[in-house]
Each structure stands twice: as structure tokens, then as C-alpha cells.
Amino acid sequence: MKKITLSIILLLSVNFSFSQVAAEYLSGLNSPTKMTLDGTTIYVNGWEDIYTINTSASSPSATLIYSLPADFYAYKTQKLGNNLFILVENWIESTDTFVGMQIVKLDVTNIGAGTQTVISSSDFIASFALVGNTMYYSREIETAPDVYTTNIYSFDATQSSPTSTLEYENIGLNDEAVDDVEVYNNVLYISSGGAERILKFDLSSSTAVPEEYLNTTDLNFNKGIFITSNGYMYITNAHEIEKIDVNNPAASLEFIGSQTTYQDSNNGNLFLANFRDVVLVGNKLYMTLEDQGRILTLIDTTLDTPNFSEETLKIYPNPVTSDLFLVNNTDFNEFELFDTIGKKVNSGSIDSNTINFEHLNAGVYFLNLKGNNKQDTFKIVKQ
């Protein structure tokens, strides 16, 4: 396969605070790599299998929901409604032949019907991410063996046979592959473990160009990233997890924890196995170890009790036309409201657990609640 890589990682100098050691959560999976979060359910893809994990279950288990046909291999998934989009490579192992890439979709309510092909490409597609109903993906245009430029394309994920649009040509990774793409506040964050860089690309500007976001000696084998609704980016940094606040231009990487138990081997040389991806549920991080067939967990102790807002706070109505009500609110006394391009449109104190939306235009907004050293962000639709 084109993108399977192995690397021996050297320990780097980082800032340590509240660090934790990862523990085993599940084992016996077939090469788990990328994860997609849907509420408290994690979709995990190995190269050949797709699993679901209900993280709220008392006894953890992985349910195999789909196995890919022979000579097809999964790279990442994204979920929109009932459709699970799967990025797959068609590679013939017996002849070591790359045939092409596909983005297919699987109706999770009717898995027996199989997948439908949405996009096909003779070029390599390394990763993708949903922004609303629009899918953005990285596509490598090879100009000579192992010499290529990486372009960003998009398509409407609600269409059965969409047409792709070129968004930006040659993002500047200098022949290094994209490993993960995530989005926050209409900005794409593009991670490349080979380049040891993370780029950002503002989708709200017609004149935007990819910018350097992280390119430091602290990045190494950054294969997976995950961004929370309030802007914390978690990064798999070899066998370590670090995070950074993308809302704070002055923020630096913060060490959260690592795994010190499981080892992989390269030509007989043992090294600590590297994480391939990370997601956060409450204050618990979930990480994949591909060659180990394992998912590990660790607690981000810089956060508060997991799911405090989901367990106690109710917000309604959503969609809203006038007043938005906060029920069981014991934590928050201030709010900020942002539109989809990150512009602050309202802020203030929360009076009588009510926030008025009447003066706002119809659309999608992000409500950031603050108080008692806590904060959380909610997606609100104004009708």
C-alpha cells in the first residue's frame, strides 16, 4: 500500500503538566487507524474493517459493522446524517499495483445494501473532512515517481454524483503526504507527519492561501489530530498526546500524556508504538495503535468532569427563533456567540438563563458558554 510508514521516534523536549500514562481500552482490532466521533460513538477504521464503539457502555467492545472488498483499504471515515463516507484505496497486493482512490458512502441504517461510489480518482487522496455539507479532500498530483503536489478539492456531500471543485493548488508540503485533515471555525487544519508540520487554510476567504500553523521541533510523527468544539487541538505526537488552543495565537503545545507499554519493531529495533489518531469524549482521550490492534485511553486532567454539560445542562429550543433557554445551568454566567466564519456577533452576561436570538439573521451559530472555570460550545440554528 502506498502510505504505510514506520518510524523510530526520538524523545523530544516538551513542557509537561498534569501528564498521564495511557491504559488499554480495547484489543483484537484489525489494524485500527483513524477514528470519527458521532456523539459518544466512535467509528474506527482498520485497513479492511469498520467498527463502532459505544463509549457510554459499561463494558467496552468493538462491533464490526462492515468489511471492505478484497484489494480495497480504508483510510478515514466521516459521517453526515445516516451516511458514513469512507475514503478507500484500490490496491492489488499480489502485483503491488495502485489502481486508484474512491470516496464511497455507506448507509449505516442499511449496511446490507453496501456502499455507493461518490468520487473516484486515479490520483492518491490522503484525507478528507466535512464542513457542513461540503467535503474537502487532499489530492496528490504525481508529476514523476514519488514527486507530486498536493491540491485541495471540495464537493457537495449531499449529492449522489457530485462534481469536485479545485479550492487550492499545491499547498506546499514538498512531496510529503497529508495524514489528517480537521476543521474548526471554517478553517481547515492539515497535518503531515512526514513534514512534521500542520498547515491551516481559511475557507471563508476567496483569497486565502495555506499558512503555517505548527512547524516546530516538538512535532514528530503527527499522524492524527482532533479539534474540540471550543478549539482545543489534540495531536498524536509519536507515542505522546499534546494539545494546543487554536483560539489563542500565543498558545504553545501542552503535553497531556503518553503510552509507555507497547512496542513495535523496525529491523529488530524496538521502539514505543506510535499513535495513529485521537478523539476526545468528555475528558477521556481515545488513541489507536495500528500494529498492536489496540485502542488506549488516557484522561486529560486539565479538563473537568467528563460530559458535565451533557449530563446537567439542557438548551432549547434548537432551532431557535427568539429566546434560547438554559435549563439546569449551574456553571455558566457569560456567553459569546460566533457565526460560521468565526466573527463574534454577540456576547454578555446570561440573565435569567435566557439568551435572545431575535435580532440575528437566520443561520448557524456557535454559542460559547463560560463560568466557574468551565466553558463549552454548542451549535445553534437560528430560524
RAQUIKA-V588276 format. One line per field, one symbol per residue. ss: DSSP state (H for helix, E for strand, L for the rest). phi: phi as a letter, one per 20 degrees, with the letter a starting at -180 (. if undefined). psi: psi as a letter, one per 30 degrees, with the letter a starting at -180 (. if undefined). A space follows every 50 residues. Layout:
ss=???
phi=???
psi=???
This chain:
ss=LLLLLLLLLLLLLLLEEEEEELEEEELLLLLLLEEEEELLEEEEELLLEE EEEELLLLLLLEEEEEELLLLEEEEEEEEELLEEEEEEEEEEHHHLEEEE EEEEEEELLLHHHLEEEEEEELLEEEEEEEELLEEEEEEEEEEELLEEEE EEEEEELLLLLLLLEEEELLLLLLLLLLLEEEEELLEEEEEELLLLEEEE EELLLLLLLLEEEELLLLLLLLLLEEELLLLEEEEEELLEEEEEELLLLL LLLEEEEELLLLEEEELLEEEELLLLLEEEELLEEEEEELLLLEEEEEEL LLLLLLLHHHHHLEEELLLELLEEEEELLLLLLEEEEELLLLLEEEEEEL ELLEEELLLLLLEEEEEEEEELLEEEEEEEEEL
phi=.fdfccbedefdecedblfcdfcfdbcneelfceccecmdddeddefdcd dccefeffcfbddfdadffgmccedacbdcmeedececdeceffdldeer ccddccffebfffmedfdccbeeedeabbecmededbecededagmcbdd ddcbbefeefcfdedfebdmfnelmeefdbcccblmcedddcffelbcdc cffedfdfcgdfdcbcfeeblffccbcffdneeecfdmedccbbeffdfe fcfcfdrbdcdecdcclneebffefdabcccmddedcedgfemcddcbee ffeegflgffedeccbebfcdceddddmedddccbcccefdnefdaaqee dllccedgeeffqdcdeddcqlmcbbccecdee
psi=legklkkkkkkljlkkkhklkklkellgljhkdlkkkjcgkkkkkaeflk lkkjffkejklkkjfkkllkgkkkellkkjbfkjkkjkkjkjefghkjea lkjlkkjffheffalkkekkkflkjellkkjbgkkklkkkjkflkgkllk lkllljffkeilkkkjekkifhfhgklkflklkkhgkkkjkjeefhlklk jjffkfgklklkekilffkjhieklkklfggkkkkjibglkllkjffjfg llkkkealkgekklkjhfkklkkkkflklkjcgkkkkkjeffhlklllkj fflakkgeeefekkklljlkeckkkjkhjfekfllkkkafggkkfllalj khhkkkgefllkakljjjklkhglllkkkkkk.
